[in-house]
């Protein structure tokens, strides 16, 4: 599968240039990947008490696991010789993952929570931009990326991740902890 070039960054998130997907992610036998840029969104319902949880598709990494964020890589724009804006990447990821062939609703507004190093796995070091939005639905998940999605009470999610970490992506707890720091 051919992926767009990603954005290689330094430890502070400054773009250094393009990097291909496979070089950014450590291959079997390698111990570390190359830091690259990502954008992730925590989706809350409008009461701000429930969190959107997605179950990842069998086609992509971490298949079948639950995730507390919608998001992915920031692309390198060859035609402009620069990184895609992380906020635009976050909107693109929402469109790709949970709205699929439908237009992204106009009422979706992203609030930036912060930018930080994500070092959950040495094979996939990232510098990520974290956003939040509130939206009750409807959603139209892309079956190539999301098998299922549902809202779950925030504290229940946090407890489930701590009690059953193997059911969630490795970054789910990381993002929820960063969300708590940014919003309390």
ChimeraX commands (.cxc) that place a marker at each C-alpha (Angstrom):
marker #1 position 0.00,0.00,0.00 radius 0.5
marker #1 position 1.33,3.47,-0.94 radius 0.5
marker #1 position 0.99,6.17,1.70 radius 0.5
marker #1 position 1.56,9.91,1.24 radius 0.5
marker #1 position 4.84,11.21,2.60 radius 0.5
marker #1 position 4.70,12.16,6.27 radius 0.5
marker #1 position 6.38,15.12,7.96 radius 0.5
marker #1 position 9.67,14.45,9.72 radius 0.5
marker #1 position 10.08,16.73,12.75 radius 0.5
marker #1 position 12.62,17.47,15.44 radius 0.5
marker #1 position 11.89,16.88,19.14 radius 0.5
marker #1 position 10.09,20.25,19.33 radius 0.5
marker #1 position 7.78,19.55,16.39 radius 0.5
marker #1 position 9.60,21.73,13.85 radius 0.5
marker #1 position 9.24,20.31,10.32 radius 0.5
marker #1 position 12.45,19.00,8.79 radius 0.5
marker #1 position 11.05,17.72,5.50 radius 0.5
marker #1 position 9.26,14.73,4.04 radius 0.5
marker #1 position 9.73,11.16,5.17 radius 0.5
marker #1 position 8.08,8.06,3.78 radius 0.5
marker #1 position 5.69,6.05,5.95 radius 0.5
marker #1 position 7.91,2.98,6.18 radius 0.5
marker #1 position 11.03,4.92,7.18 radius 0.5
marker #1 position 9.08,6.83,9.86 radius 0.5
marker #1 position 7.85,3.57,11.42 radius 0.5
marker #1 position 10.43,1.07,12.59 radius 0.5
marker #1 position 10.35,-2.19,10.70 radius 0.5
marker #1 position 10.75,-5.61,12.21 radius 0.5
marker #1 position 14.15,-5.86,13.86 radius 0.5
marker #1 position 14.60,-2.10,14.22 radius 0.5
marker #1 position 14.33,-0.55,17.65 radius 0.5
marker #1 position 13.17,2.97,16.83 radius 0.5
marker #1 position 11.25,4.88,14.19 radius 0.5
marker #1 position 11.78,8.50,13.13 radius 0.5
marker #1 position 9.78,11.29,14.80 radius 0.5
marker #1 position 6.95,12.51,12.58 radius 0.5
marker #1 position 3.91,14.76,12.86 radius 0.5
marker #1 position 0.35,13.69,13.70 radius 0.5
marker #1 position -2.99,15.31,14.51 radius 0.5
marker #1 position -5.58,13.76,16.81 radius 0.5
marker #1 position -9.08,14.73,17.91 radius 0.5
marker #1 position -11.01,13.82,21.04 radius 0.5
marker #1 position -14.71,13.85,20.14 radius 0.5
marker #1 position -17.11,14.52,23.01 radius 0.5
marker #1 position -20.89,14.56,22.95 radius 0.5
marker #1 position -22.45,17.99,23.47 radius 0.5
marker #1 position -22.92,17.35,27.21 radius 0.5
marker #1 position -19.11,16.91,27.35 radius 0.5
marker #1 position -19.60,13.84,29.58 radius 0.5
marker #1 position -19.25,11.13,26.97 radius 0.5
marker #1 position -16.36,10.34,24.67 radius 0.5
marker #1 position -16.52,8.88,21.17 radius 0.5
marker #1 position -14.78,5.50,21.06 radius 0.5
marker #1 position -13.90,3.84,17.76 radius 0.5
marker #1 position -13.01,0.22,17.08 radius 0.5
marker #1 position -10.24,0.12,14.50 radius 0.5
marker #1 position -10.73,-1.77,11.26 radius 0.5
marker #1 position -8.96,-5.03,10.54 radius 0.5
marker #1 position -7.28,-3.39,7.56 radius 0.5
marker #1 position -5.16,-0.94,9.55 radius 0.5
marker #1 position -2.66,-1.12,12.42 radius 0.5
marker #1 position -4.07,-2.03,15.85 radius 0.5
marker #1 position -7.00,-3.76,14.19 radius 0.5
marker #1 position -9.94,-4.55,16.44 radius 0.5
marker #1 position -8.68,-2.32,19.25 radius 0.5
marker #1 position -10.64,0.56,20.74 radius 0.5
marker #1 position -9.35,4.11,20.39 radius 0.5
marker #1 position -10.11,7.27,22.35 radius 0.5
marker #1 position -9.17,9.59,19.47 radius 0.5
marker #1 position -9.77,10.09,15.78 radius 0.5
marker #1 position -6.62,11.06,13.97 radius 0.5
marker #1 position -3.54,10.22,12.05 radius 0.5
marker #1 position -0.53,11.58,10.25 radius 0.5
marker #1 position 0.04,15.07,8.96 radius 0.5
marker #1 position 0.94,14.83,5.27 radius 0.5
marker #1 position 3.85,16.44,3.46 radius 0.5
marker #1 position 2.48,18.59,0.62 radius 0.5
marker #1 position 4.86,18.01,-2.31 radius 0.5
marker #1 position 3.24,20.71,-4.44 radius 0.5
marker #1 position 3.92,23.32,-1.72 radius 0.5
marker #1 position 7.13,21.79,-0.31 radius 0.5
marker #1 position 5.74,22.11,3.21 radius 0.5
marker #1 position 3.81,20.32,5.93 radius 0.5
marker #1 position 0.05,20.20,5.87 radius 0.5
marker #1 position -1.42,22.43,8.58 radius 0.5
marker #1 position -2.11,20.16,11.61 radius 0.5
marker #1 position -5.63,21.57,12.06 radius 0.5
marker #1 position -6.44,20.85,8.42 radius 0.5
marker #1 position -5.01,17.35,8.90 radius 0.5
marker #1 position -7.27,16.87,11.95 radius 0.5
marker #1 position -10.35,17.88,9.92 radius 0.5
marker #1 position -9.20,15.54,7.12 radius 0.5
marker #1 position -8.83,12.64,9.55 radius 0.5
marker #1 position -12.33,13.26,10.95 radius 0.5
marker #1 position -13.66,13.22,7.38 radius 0.5
marker #1 position -11.77,10.06,6.43 radius 0.5
marker #1 position -12.53,8.04,9.56 radius 0.5
marker #1 position -15.99,8.97,10.85 radius 0.5
marker #1 position -17.79,10.83,8.06 radius 0.5
marker #1 position -16.49,8.80,5.10 radius 0.5
marker #1 position -18.48,9.68,1.95 radius 0.5
marker #1 position -20.58,12.35,3.71 radius 0.5
marker #1 position -19.66,16.00,4.11 radius 0.5
marker #1 position -18.05,17.01,7.36 radius 0.5
marker #1 position -20.80,18.87,9.28 radius 0.5
marker #1 position -20.36,22.64,9.40 radius 0.5
marker #1 position -20.96,22.64,13.16 radius 0.5
marker #1 position -17.72,20.70,13.76 radius 0.5
marker #1 position -15.27,23.16,15.27 radius 0.5
marker #1 position -11.85,22.12,16.53 radius 0.5
marker #1 position -10.31,23.55,19.66 radius 0.5
marker #1 position -6.56,23.06,19.98 radius 0.5
marker #1 position -5.60,21.53,23.33 radius 0.5
marker #1 position -1.87,21.41,22.83 radius 0.5
marker #1 position 1.14,20.09,20.97 radius 0.5
marker #1 position 3.41,17.49,22.51 radius 0.5
marker #1 position 5.81,14.60,22.06 radius 0.5
marker #1 position 4.10,11.22,21.94 radius 0.5
marker #1 position 6.48,8.41,22.78 radius 0.5
marker #1 position 4.11,5.55,23.57 radius 0.5
marker #1 position 6.04,3.15,21.31 radius 0.5
marker #1 position 9.68,3.56,20.28 radius 0.5
marker #1 position 8.78,2.23,16.83 radius 0.5
marker #1 position 6.38,5.15,16.24 radius 0.5
marker #1 position 7.68,8.39,17.82 radius 0.5
marker #1 position 5.40,11.32,17.05 radius 0.5
marker #1 position 4.96,14.97,17.75 radius 0.5
marker #1 position 1.21,15.39,17.91 radius 0.5
marker #1 position -1.28,18.22,17.86 radius 0.5
marker #1 position -4.27,17.40,20.05 radius 0.5
marker #1 position -7.71,18.90,19.42 radius 0.5
marker #1 position -11.20,18.45,20.80 radius 0.5
marker #1 position -14.67,18.91,19.35 radius 0.5
marker #1 position -18.23,18.35,20.54 radius 0.5
marker #1 position -20.69,16.63,18.24 radius 0.5
marker #1 position -23.56,14.18,18.92 radius 0.5
marker #1 position -23.72,12.66,15.46 radius 0.5
marker #1 position -24.76,11.20,13.16 radius 0.5
marker #1 position -21.53,9.53,12.11 radius 0.5
marker #1 position -20.74,7.55,8.95 radius 0.5
marker #1 position -17.67,5.44,9.74 radius 0.5
marker #1 position -15.32,4.44,6.96 radius 0.5
marker #1 position -15.30,0.61,7.12 radius 0.5
marker #1 position -11.66,0.56,6.00 radius 0.5
marker #1 position -10.69,2.46,9.15 radius 0.5
marker #1 position -13.49,2.08,11.73 radius 0.5
marker #1 position -15.51,-1.07,12.43 radius 0.5
marker #1 position -17.74,0.48,15.06 radius 0.5
marker #1 position -18.13,3.62,17.12 radius 0.5
marker #1 position -20.08,4.60,20.21 radius 0.5
marker #1 position -20.18,7.15,22.99 radius 0.5
marker #1 position -19.05,6.08,26.44 radius 0.5
marker #1 position -18.92,7.93,29.76 radius 0.5
marker #1 position -15.51,9.55,30.14 radius 0.5
marker #1 position -14.72,8.01,33.56 radius 0.5
marker #1 position -15.90,4.58,32.39 radius 0.5
marker #1 position -13.53,4.84,29.44 radius 0.5
marker #1 position -10.62,5.85,31.65 radius 0.5
marker #1 position -11.31,2.95,34.04 radius 0.5
marker #1 position -11.71,0.48,31.16 radius 0.5
marker #1 position -8.38,1.50,29.64 radius 0.5
marker #1 position -6.62,1.06,32.98 radius 0.5
marker #1 position -8.32,-2.28,33.75 radius 0.5
marker #1 position -8.21,-3.73,30.21 radius 0.5
marker #1 position -5.31,-2.01,28.44 radius 0.5
marker #1 position -5.01,-4.72,25.77 radius 0.5
marker #1 position -8.48,-3.80,24.44 radius 0.5
marker #1 position -7.34,-0.26,23.57 radius 0.5
marker #1 position -4.68,1.24,21.33 radius 0.5
marker #1 position -1.48,1.99,23.21 radius 0.5
marker #1 position -2.03,5.72,22.76 radius 0.5
marker #1 position -5.59,5.84,24.17 radius 0.5
marker #1 position -4.55,6.34,27.80 radius 0.5
marker #1 position -1.84,8.82,26.76 radius 0.5
marker #1 position -4.38,11.01,24.94 radius 0.5
marker #1 position -6.92,10.89,27.76 radius 0.5
marker #1 position -4.27,11.88,30.30 radius 0.5
marker #1 position -3.20,14.80,28.07 radius 0.5
marker #1 position -6.86,15.78,27.63 radius 0.5
marker #1 position -7.30,15.88,31.43 radius 0.5
marker #1 position -4.17,18.03,31.82 radius 0.5
marker #1 position -5.34,20.46,29.14 radius 0.5
marker #1 position -8.91,20.84,30.37 radius 0.5
marker #1 position -8.57,20.92,34.17 radius 0.5
marker link #1:1,2 radius 0.2
marker link #1:2,3 radius 0.2
marker link #1:3,4 radius 0.2
marker link #1:4,5 radius 0.2
marker link #1:5,6 radius 0.2
marker link #1:6,7 radius 0.2
marker link #1:7,8 radius 0.2
marker link #1:8,9 radius 0.2
marker link #1:9,10 radius 0.2
marker link #1:10,11 radius 0.2
marker link #1:11,12 radius 0.2
marker link #1:12,13 radius 0.2
marker link #1:13,14 radius 0.2
marker link #1:14,15 radius 0.2
marker link #1:15,16 radius 0.2
marker link #1:16,17 radius 0.2
marker link #1:17,18 radius 0.2
marker link #1:18,19 radius 0.2
marker link #1:19,20 radius 0.2
marker link #1:20,21 radius 0.2
marker link #1:21,22 radius 0.2
marker link #1:22,23 radius 0.2
marker link #1:23,24 radius 0.2
marker link #1:24,25 radius 0.2
marker link #1:25,26 radius 0.2
marker link #1:26,27 radius 0.2
marker link #1:27,28 radius 0.2
marker link #1:28,29 radius 0.2
marker link #1:29,30 radius 0.2
marker link #1:30,31 radius 0.2
marker link #1:31,32 radius 0.2
marker link #1:32,33 radius 0.2
marker link #1:33,34 radius 0.2
marker link #1:34,35 radius 0.2
marker link #1:35,36 radius 0.2
marker link #1:36,37 radius 0.2
marker link #1:37,38 radius 0.2
marker link #1:38,39 radius 0.2
marker link #1:39,40 radius 0.2
marker link #1:40,41 radius 0.2
marker link #1:41,42 radius 0.2
marker link #1:42,43 radius 0.2
marker link #1:43,44 radius 0.2
marker link #1:44,45 radius 0.2
marker link #1:45,46 radius 0.2
marker link #1:46,47 radius 0.2
marker link #1:47,48 radius 0.2
marker link #1:48,49 radius 0.2
marker link #1:49,50 radius 0.2
marker link #1:50,51 radius 0.2
marker link #1:51,52 radius 0.2
marker link #1:52,53 radius 0.2
marker link #1:53,54 radius 0.2
marker link #1:54,55 radius 0.2
marker link #1:55,56 radius 0.2
marker link #1:56,57 radius 0.2
marker link #1:57,58 radius 0.2
marker link #1:58,59 radius 0.2
marker link #1:59,60 radius 0.2
marker link #1:60,61 radius 0.2
marker link #1:61,62 radius 0.2
marker link #1:62,63 radius 0.2
marker link #1:63,64 radius 0.2
marker link #1:64,65 radius 0.2
marker link #1:65,66 radius 0.2
marker link #1:66,67 radius 0.2
marker link #1:67,68 radius 0.2
marker link #1:68,69 radius 0.2
marker link #1:69,70 radius 0.2
marker link #1:70,71 radius 0.2
marker link #1:71,72 radius 0.2
marker link #1:72,73 radius 0.2
marker link #1:73,74 radius 0.2
marker link #1:74,75 radius 0.2
marker link #1:75,76 radius 0.2
marker link #1:76,77 radius 0.2
marker link #1:77,78 radius 0.2
marker link #1:78,79 radius 0.2
marker link #1:79,80 radius 0.2
marker link #1:80,81 radius 0.2
marker link #1:81,82 radius 0.2
marker link #1:82,83 radius 0.2
marker link #1:83,84 radius 0.2
marker link #1:84,85 radius 0.2
marker link #1:85,86 radius 0.2
marker link #1:86,87 radius 0.2
marker link #1:87,88 radius 0.2
marker link #1:88,89 radius 0.2
marker link #1:89,90 radius 0.2
marker link #1:90,91 radius 0.2
marker link #1:91,92 radius 0.2
marker link #1:92,93 radius 0.2
marker link #1:93,94 radius 0.2
marker link #1:94,95 radius 0.2
marker link #1:95,96 radius 0.2
marker link #1:96,97 radius 0.2
marker link #1:97,98 radius 0.2
marker link #1:98,99 radius 0.2
marker link #1:99,100 radius 0.2
marker link #1:100,101 radius 0.2
marker link #1:101,102 radius 0.2
marker link #1:102,103 radius 0.2
marker link #1:103,104 radius 0.2
marker link #1:104,105 radius 0.2
marker link #1:105,106 radius 0.2
marker link #1:106,107 radius 0.2
marker link #1:107,108 radius 0.2
marker link #1:108,109 radius 0.2
marker link #1:109,110 radius 0.2
marker link #1:110,111 radius 0.2
marker link #1:111,112 radius 0.2
marker link #1:112,113 radius 0.2
marker link #1:113,114 radius 0.2
marker link #1:114,115 radius 0.2
marker link #1:115,116 radius 0.2
marker link #1:116,117 radius 0.2
marker link #1:117,118 radius 0.2
marker link #1:118,119 radius 0.2
marker link #1:119,120 radius 0.2
marker link #1:120,121 radius 0.2
marker link #1:121,122 radius 0.2
marker link #1:122,123 radius 0.2
marker link #1:123,124 radius 0.2
marker link #1:124,125 radius 0.2
marker link #1:125,126 radius 0.2
marker link #1:126,127 radius 0.2
marker link #1:127,128 radius 0.2
marker link #1:128,129 radius 0.2
marker link #1:129,130 radius 0.2
marker link #1:130,131 radius 0.2
marker link #1:131,132 radius 0.2
marker link #1:132,133 radius 0.2
marker link #1:133,134 radius 0.2
marker link #1:134,135 radius 0.2
marker link #1:135,136 radius 0.2
marker link #1:136,137 radius 0.2
marker link #1:137,138 radius 0.2
marker link #1:138,139 radius 0.2
marker link #1:139,140 radius 0.2
marker link #1:140,141 radius 0.2
marker link #1:141,142 radius 0.2
marker link #1:142,143 radius 0.2
marker link #1:143,144 radius 0.2
marker link #1:144,145 radius 0.2
marker link #1:145,146 radius 0.2
marker link #1:146,147 radius 0.2
marker link #1:147,148 radius 0.2
marker link #1:148,149 radius 0.2
marker link #1:149,150 radius 0.2
marker link #1:150,151 radius 0.2
marker link #1:151,152 radius 0.2
marker link #1:152,153 radius 0.2
marker link #1:153,154 radius 0.2
marker link #1:154,155 radius 0.2
marker link #1:155,156 radius 0.2
marker link #1:156,157 radius 0.2
marker link #1:157,158 radius 0.2
marker link #1:158,159 radius 0.2
marker link #1:159,160 radius 0.2
marker link #1:160,161 radius 0.2
marker link #1:161,162 radius 0.2
marker link #1:162,163 radius 0.2
marker link #1:163,164 radius 0.2
marker link #1:164,165 radius 0.2
marker link #1:165,166 radius 0.2
marker link #1:166,167 radius 0.2
marker link #1:167,168 radius 0.2
marker link #1:168,169 radius 0.2
marker link #1:169,170 radius 0.2
marker link #1:170,171 radius 0.2
marker link #1:171,172 radius 0.2
marker link #1:172,173 radius 0.2
marker link #1:173,174 radius 0.2
marker link #1:174,175 radius 0.2
marker link #1:175,176 radius 0.2
marker link #1:176,177 radius 0.2
marker link #1:177,178 radius 0.2
marker link #1:178,179 radius 0.2
marker link #1:179,180 radius 0.2
marker link #1:180,181 radius 0.2
marker link #1:181,182 radius 0.2
marker link #1:182,183 radius 0.2
marker link #1:183,184 radius 0.2
view
